[in-house]
Amino acid sequence: MKPKIIAIIVSLVVFAAVVAAFLTIGSPAKQREQNFDDKKIMDLQSIQYSIITYASQKGSVPPQLADLNNSVTGYFVAPTDPQSGNAYEYTSTAALNFKLCAEFNLPYTYDKSPNAPRAVPLSMDDPSSQNWNHAAGHVCFDRTIDPQTLKQNQLPIKR
């Protein structure tokens, strides 16, 4: 074969590999958006866990996120949105109910792969009852803490 033909064949193979990679994992921009969304889910899970810990000590969710800082949860500082730098939206809606909100780039549906983000169970009876499925854009997650979970997570009060 002539070197020119070999060069054309190799170029086509490389081009096909690059196209296949983009189709499989997406563009770098889309992957960056997915990474931001994954971090936001992890942040919301961390906040949710601290709210549950707070509620197990105080009997209700905190009135505002700032109440988690240096409270019974230790030296927790609520994370901020890694993309915008803004605080995540939090609303206490009842003694054991709250809402966490964030801005997402891409939709997310429960994935069974081992690296997929998981919700922290708010009920020991049904750990799948709380999930992090969301559309793109502004999304709020309504949460209700199971009183039974509070009893199981209750820590001794430090004096």
N, C-alpha and C positions, 0 to 999 in steps of 0.2 A: 504494500500500500504506500501511497505517496504521503509524505509528511503533512501536506496541506489537508488531506482527507482525514488523517488521524487527528489533527488539531481541531477540525470541525466536529468530529464525533465526540472528542473529549469535551469540547465546549458545550455541546448539546447535553451531554450527561451531567455536567456541572450545573448547567442552567436548570435542568429537570430536577436535580437534587435540591437546589435552592427553592424552586417553586413548591416542591413537595414539603419542604420544611416549613414554609410560610402557611401552607394549607393545614399542616398538622398542628403547629404550635401558635400560629397567628403572627401578626406583624409585631415588631418590637414595641410600637406604640400601644397596641392592644394588650400585649403582655405586661407592659408597665401599668396600664389601667387595672388589669386583673390583680397585679401585685398590690396596688393601693387598696383595692376592694378587700383583698384577703387580710391586709393589715387592719383595716377598719373593723372587720368581723372579729379579729383577735382582740382589738381594743374594746369592742362592745362586750365581748365575753369576759374580759378582765373587769370591766366596770360592773357587769351583772354579778359576777362572783363577789365583788366587794360589797355590793348592795345587799346580797343575801347574807353575807357575814355581818354587816351592820344591822340588818333586820333581826338576825338571830340574837344579837346582844341588846338591841333597843326595843324590839317588839314591833317595829314598823320600818318602812323604807325611809331614807333620809329625805328631808324637804327639798334639798338641792345637792348637786354633786359635790360642791365645795365642803359639805359636811362630812364627806368620806375622808378628806385630807386630815391626816394626823388624828383620826378618831380611833375607835376600838378596832378598826381594821389594820392598824399598824401605821406605817408611814406611806400610805397610798396617795399618789397624786394622779388624778384622772388624766388619762392620755388625751391628746387632741388629734384631730383629723390630720393624718400625715400629708395629705395633698393640699389642703387649704390652710392648715394651721389653726382653724377655728375649733372651739369646744364642741363636743358632741351634744346634741340636744337631749335633755333629760327632763321628765316631768313625773312627779309623784302624783298618782291619780287616786290612791286610797291607801289604807294602812299597809297592805301587802301587795299593792299594784303599782306598777310604774311603766313608763314608756321611754325607750331609747331610740333616737333617730340619727340617721347619717345620710350623706349624699353618696350614691354609688354610681360608678361609671357604666357598669355592665349588669345585666340580670344574672341571678344565681339561683340554681335549683339544686336541691340535695344531691350530693355525689357520694357514692359508696367507696370511692378510692381512699386509701389509707391517709393521704395528705389533705383531704378535704376538710374545711373548717367545720367544727361541730358545735352545737349549742350546749351550754351547761344545763343539765336537767334541773328544772324547777320543781319537778315532782318525781319522787322515787318510784312511784307506781307506773309512770309512763314517761321514761326518759326521752322518747321521741316526740313528746307533745310540744316541745319548744324547738323551733328550728330558726335558721337564718336565711331562708329563701327570700329573695327580694327581686324587685324590678330595678331597672336603671332609674336614677333620679333620687328624689327625697323619699326615704322610706323610714317608717316608724315600726318598732317592734313592741307590741303590748305584752307585758309580762305580769303574771300573777304568781306569787310565791305560795307554794303549798305549805300550810301551817305545820303539817307533819314533817316536812323537810326542815323547817326551822328547828323543831325539837331535836331532830337527828343531828343537825349541824351546830347546835348550841354549845358554845364554849364556856368554860367556867369564867365568871366575872373576876377580873383582877382588882384587887383592893390595894 
